[in-house]
Amino acid sequence: MVNHLYYFVRVIFFVTFLFVIPSVMAQTLTDAMNINTSGIIAQRVKMTVIADNMANLMTLKDEATGLPYQKKYVSLEASEMGVKILGVDRSTEPFGRYFDPAAPQADENGYFYLPNMSMPHEMITLKHTEMLFDANIGAFKSSMAMYRTAVELLK
């Protein structure tokens, strides 16, 4: 009796799954994986930019601009299918100004300028970005597990 009930519920679930859920389920899981993938890519780009910022923490003169290194940040925008990367922009925050007339980088007034970023802020931003990256990876793995379960149920 229990076996018959088990198979009956399984057949009802299978029929429902075949005729009612497939179009909704396939789009939802595919969309979920696409959204998670866009988040993973966005956070990876942010980590790369943060690493670039940290590597240039003491770059006092950028060859392209002649100014100290300007902090970069990634501009993101939410969309229906996840996150769009709008671009990598440079910060407009003022540079740190220090007085040391003996420094070779000092100007005529004895000041030299440091990049407009700080290591603690970059480390906090990096940690936050890593947590978002891990959250997107976890959500993607959950979506894949649901997809595999759905495929196994269809067998």
Helices and strands as residue ranges (DSSP letters): H 2-19, H 22-55, E 72-79, E 82-90, E 96-99, E 111-114, H 119-154
